[in-house]
């Protein structure tokens, strides 16, 4: 990331109406989740305390955006049966919801006829995209910011199509 690119907190703070996030991978290898994921694999226990050190900054960021009137939605396209990582994500999603995010899950087999971008993304106010890049093993490989109108339209249309078919978090049963 170049020093001139805004950080995620800066992007969300500048957001006025909506922030949507589409996740399409079955496995992420994000370094700051390594310990928590390993512990969850061993014990089945996940930190779901919104005030814990690991969640506090995220919860604060999201709850502040929601308090300003920003609608924050996250959709996850997942293969079934789901991976252990998706089980781990699902177990922690109660914190995303408590912070004010709306979260839905779409089984991949129901997304076959949706035109999807090639990368996960955040779309802010239907105009500014933060592409999230990952390596083949799921490690973070950086971000790319664009306000290219055709790309923003692709992301908006894809997200809404996924959202319309997806199952709300509290109704999605892990398979």
N, C-alpha and C positions, 0 to 999 in steps of 0.2 A: 504494500500500500504506500503510495506516495504521501509525503507529509501534507500535501494540499487536499487530500481526500478527507471528507468528514468521517468521524468515527460513528459507530452505530448510535451511541447516546446523543450525539449532535444531530444526527438525522431524525431520530424520534422526537427530540426536543423541538426541532423546527417544523415538525408535522402538525398540520391543522385539523384534518378531518379523518383520515383513515390510514392505517398501516396494516398491510396483509402480508402474510408469510406463507410460502409454499415450500414444503419439504418433500423430497421425492426419493430419498435414499433409505435403504433398509439397515444401514450400518453407518455410524459416524465414529470416527476415532479422534475426537476433539480432546486435546491434551488436558484441559482443565476438568474433564469428566472421568479421567482414567481411574483415579482412586475410588470415586463413588461407584462407578460401574463395577469395578472389581469387588468392592465390598458387597454390593447388591448381588452379584453372582454367587458369592460365598454364603450370604446370610438371608437373602430375600428381603432385606430391610433397605428402605430408601428414605433419604432426608426429605420430608414433606412439610417442614416447618418454614413458613414464609419469612420468618424473622431470623432464621439461621444465617450464619456468615456466608454460606454458599449461595443462598437465595436472595438475601436482603437487597443487594444492588439491583438485581433484575426486577424484583417485586416493586421497589421504589420507582424505578424508571417507568415500568408499565402502568402502575397505579397513578402516577403523576400525569401521564399522557391521557389515560382514561378520564381522570378528573378534569382535564382541560377540554374534554369532549371528543377526543380521538377514539374512534372505534378500532380496536386491535383484534384481528382475526388470524388464526393459524390453521392451515389445513395440511394434513399429512397423508400422502399416498403410500400405502404399505402392501407388501406381498403377504399373502397368507398361505400357510401358517407363518406367523410373524417371527422375526429373529429375536434373540435374547435382548439385543439393544432396543428394539421397539417395545418389548415388554418393560424394560427399564424406563424408557421415555414415558410410556403409558402410566407407569406407577408414579411418576413425578408430575404429571400434567395437572394434578389437583392444585398445585401451587400456581401454575400459569393461570388457571381459571380463577383462583382466589385473588390473583393480582388484577384481574379484570379482562384477561384475554378470553375470547371465544375460540374454542378448539373443536375441530372436526377431523374425522378419520375416513379415508376412502380406500377400500380394498382395491388393489391395483387392477384386478380383473374387470372392475367397473369403470376404469379410466381409459380403456383401450381406444376409444374413439374420440378422445379429447386431445386437441393439439396443444402440446405442452412445450415450454421452453426447455432448453438443454441443461439448465442449472437451477438449483434452488434459488429463491430470491425473496427479498422484501420489496414491496412496492408502497411508496409513500405518496399519499394524496393523488393516487392514480397517475403520477407523472414522473416520479423519480425512482429508479430501480437501484437496489444494491444486490448485485449478483454475488452469490456465495460459491466460491470454488473449493473443491475438495480433491484430494488425490484418490487413486483407485482404492486405497485401503481406508478412505474416509477421513484422513487427516486434513486439517484446515490448510488451504493453499492460497488464501487471500480473498479479497473482495474487488469488485469493479463497480464503479458508480456511473450511471448514464441517465440522461433525460431524453433519450432518443424516442420520439413519439410513437413510431411503429412498434418498438420493443415494449414500451409501456402499455400500449393497447393489447399486444399479445399477452402480456402478463395479466392484465386486468381481465381479459376474456377468459383465459385459462383458469385463473383463480376462481372466478364466479362459476364456471362450469363445474369445477371440482367441488366447490362449496355447496352447490345445489344438490349434488349427489351424495355428499359425505354425511356420515353419521355423527351427531353431536357426541362429545366426549363421554358424557354421562350415560349414553346409550350404546356405545361401542363395546362389544365384547371381544376380548383378545382371543384369537384363534391360532 
